[in-house]
């Protein structure tokens, strides 16, 4: 499993956006998110593809820092994330703190948890850190594409996703043009300039890298305190 900690940016001068994001994420993935403290929300996610979905949704409007932790998770099925423990939660906390220091970079970080007993780090645990960094690099690259879209481009690609998921078909573009009252040429330009096809081609790669990092981290986990 993956732990996501998402913290609102500039919350002292902004409205509370946590309830709205929790509601939006409920429609994206089956795993529940809830407010952890203040302007922060947290969730435990089982599928890497859902992690990609959630992270990119949070990044699109520029209001959130996204931390993704990979490590052991002790949490009863159906339990509240606030009741969870394990290195995955520690890693997610570190990840969101790193995201806050990303400056001009995309505010997302992926961190693997230390899986050893005490201060001992198992041989090969560095593979988890390296693969987490690779997943982070791809997610930041896709996140940059997502953050640079204009509102007009979002209107087009959001409707395309409803119609065809991540695919772009000629018939669906015609339908989008009709529903938005714009020309097919305008839809085609929006798809091209938004990086829509590139984003959806790269999403499986990001999910695969997260899965690989997860496998590497758990391969060196404490067998007594492994993931549940």
HUPEDA-V843967 format. One record per pair of residues at least 6 apart in sequence whose C-alpha atoms are under 7 Angstrom apart, sorted by the first residue. I is the first residue (numbers start at 1). GAP is how many residues later the second one is. D is the distance in whole Angstrom. If there is no record, write none. Layout:
i->I gap->GAP d->D
i->I gap->GAP d->D
This chain:
i->1 gap->43 d->7
i->1 gap->44 d->6
i->1 gap->45 d->5
i->1 gap->72 d->7
i->2 gap->42 d->6
i->2 gap->43 d->5
i->2 gap->44 d->6
i->2 gap->66 d->7
i->2 gap->67 d->6
i->2 gap->68 d->5
i->2 gap->86 d->7
i->3 gap->40 d->6
i->3 gap->41 d->5
i->3 gap->42 d->6
i->3 gap->65 d->6
i->3 gap->66 d->5
i->3 gap->67 d->7
i->3 gap->85 d->6
i->3 gap->86 d->6
i->3 gap->89 d->6
i->4 gap->38 d->6
i->4 gap->39 d->5
i->4 gap->40 d->6
i->4 gap->63 d->6
i->4 gap->64 d->5
i->4 gap->65 d->6
i->4 gap->88 d->6
i->5 gap->36 d->6
i->5 gap->37 d->5
i->5 gap->38 d->7
i->5 gap->61 d->6
i->5 gap->62 d->5
i->5 gap->63 d->7
i->5 gap->87 d->6
i->5 gap->88 d->7
i->5 gap->91 d->6
i->6 gap->34 d->6
i->6 gap->35 d->5
i->6 gap->36 d->6
i->6 gap->58 d->6
i->6 gap->59 d->6
i->6 gap->60 d->5
i->6 gap->61 d->6
i->6 gap->90 d->7
i->7 gap->32 d->6
i->7 gap->33 d->4
i->7 gap->34 d->6
i->7 gap->57 d->6
i->7 gap->58 d->5
i->7 gap->59 d->7
i->8 gap->31 d->6
i->8 gap->32 d->6
i->8 gap->55 d->6
i->8 gap->56 d->5
i->8 gap->57 d->6
i->9 gap->54 d->5
i->9 gap->55 d->5
i->9 gap->56 d->6
i->11 gap->28 d->7
i->16 gap->23 d->7
i->18 gap->21 d->6
i->18 gap->22 d->7
i->18 gap->23 d->7
i->22 gap->11 d->6
i->22 gap->12 d->7
i->25 gap->29 d->7
i->26 gap->6 d->6
i->28 gap->26 d->7
i->29 gap->21 d->6
i->31 gap->13 d->7
i->31 gap->14 d->6
i->32 gap->11 d->6
i->33 gap->8 d->7
i->33 gap->9 d->5
i->33 gap->10 d->4
i->34 gap->7 d->5
i->34 gap->8 d->6
i->34 gap->9 d->7
i->35 gap->6 d->4
i->35 gap->7 d->6
i->36 gap->6 d->6
i->36 gap->46 d->6
i->42 gap->39 d->7
i->43 gap->38 d->6
i->44 gap->37 d->6
i->45 gap->6 d->7
i->48 gap->159 d->5
i->48 gap->162 d->6
i->48 gap->163 d->6
i->49 gap->158 d->5
i->52 gap->151 d->7
i->52 gap->155 d->6
i->55 gap->11 d->7
i->56 gap->87 d->6
i->58 gap->6 d->6
i->59 gap->84 d->6
i->59 gap->88 d->7
i->60 gap->86 d->6
i->60 gap->87 d->5
i->61 gap->86 d->7
i->62 gap->85 d->7
i->65 gap->31 d->6
i->65 gap->34 d->6
i->65 gap->35 d->6
i->65 gap->42 d->5
i->65 gap->43 d->6
i->66 gap->30 d->6
i->66 gap->33 d->6
i->66 gap->41 d->6
i->66 gap->42 d->5
i->66 gap->43 d->7
i->67 gap->25 d->5
i->67 gap->26 d->7
i->67 gap->28 d->4
i->67 gap->29 d->4
i->67 gap->32 d->7
i->67 gap->41 d->6
i->67 gap->42 d->5
i->67 gap->43 d->6
i->68 gap->24 d->5
i->68 gap->27 d->6
i->68 gap->41 d->6
i->68 gap->42 d->5
i->68 gap->43 d->6
i->69 gap->19 d->5
i->69 gap->20 d->6
i->69 gap->22 d->4
i->69 gap->23 d->4
i->69 gap->26 d->6
i->69 gap->41 d->6
i->69 gap->42 d->5
i->69 gap->43 d->6
i->69 gap->44 d->7
i->70 gap->18 d->5
i->70 gap->21 d->6
i->70 gap->41 d->6
i->70 gap->42 d->5
i->70 gap->43 d->6
i->70 gap->144 d->6
i->71 gap->16 d->5
i->71 gap->17 d->4
i->71 gap->41 d->6
i->71 gap->42 d->5
i->71 gap->146 d->6
i->71 gap->147 d->7
i->72 gap->14 d->5
i->72 gap->15 d->5
i->72 gap->16 d->5
i->72 gap->154 d->6
i->72 gap->155 d->4
i->73 gap->11 d->7
i->73 gap->12 d->6
i->73 gap->13 d->5
i->73 gap->14 d->7
i->73 gap->15 d->6
i->73 gap->154 d->5
i->73 gap->155 d->6
i->74 gap->10 d->6
i->74 gap->11 d->5
i->74 gap->12 d->6
i->74 gap->153 d->6
i->74 gap->154 d->6
i->75 gap->8 d->7
i->75 gap->9 d->5
i->75 gap->10 d->7
i->75 gap->153 d->7
i->87 gap->26 d->5
i->87 gap->27 d->6
i->87 gap->28 d->7
i->88 gap->25 d->6
i->90 gap->23 d->7
i->91 gap->20 d->5
i->91 gap->21 d->6
i->91 gap->22 d->5
i->92 gap->19 d->7
i->95 gap->14 d->5
i->95 gap->15 d->6
i->95 gap->16 d->5
i->96 gap->13 d->6
i->98 gap->11 d->6
i->99 gap->8 d->5
i->99 gap->9 d->5
i->99 gap->10 d->5
i->100 gap->7 d->6
i->106 gap->34 d->6
i->106 gap->37 d->7
i->106 gap->38 d->6
i->108 gap->32 d->7
i->109 gap->27 d->6
i->110 gap->22 d->6
i->110 gap->23 d->7
i->110 gap->26 d->5
i->111 gap->18 d->7
i->111 gap->21 d->6
i->112 gap->16 d->6
i->112 gap->17 d->6
i->112 gap->20 d->6
i->112 gap->105 d->7
i->114 gap->7 d->7
i->115 gap->6 d->7
i->115 gap->105 d->7
i->115 gap->106 d->5
i->115 gap->107 d->6
i->116 gap->6 d->6
i->116 gap->105 d->7
i->116 gap->106 d->6
i->122 gap->98 d->6
i->124 gap->96 d->7
i->125 gap->92 d->6
i->125 gap->95 d->6
i->127 gap->89 d->6
i->128 gap->85 d->5
i->128 gap->88 d->5
i->128 gap->89 d->5
i->131 gap->78 d->7
i->131 gap->81 d->7
i->131 gap->82 d->5
i->132 gap->78 d->7
i->132 gap->81 d->5
i->134 gap->75 d->7
i->135 gap->71 d->6
i->135 gap->74 d->5
i->135 gap->75 d->6
i->138 gap->68 d->6
i->139 gap->67 d->6
i->142 gap->57 d->6
i->145 gap->50 d->6
i->149 gap->45 d->6
i->153 gap->37 d->5
i->153 gap->41 d->6
i->156 gap->20 d->7
i->156 gap->31 d->7
i->156 gap->34 d->7
i->157 gap->34 d->7
i->157 gap->39 d->7
i->159 gap->17 d->7
i->160 gap->12 d->7
i->160 gap->16 d->7
i->163 gap->9 d->7
i->166 gap->34 d->6
i->173 gap->11 d->7
i->173 gap->14 d->6
i->174 gap->10 d->6
i->177 gap->6 d->6
i->177 gap->7 d->5
i->177 gap->10 d->6
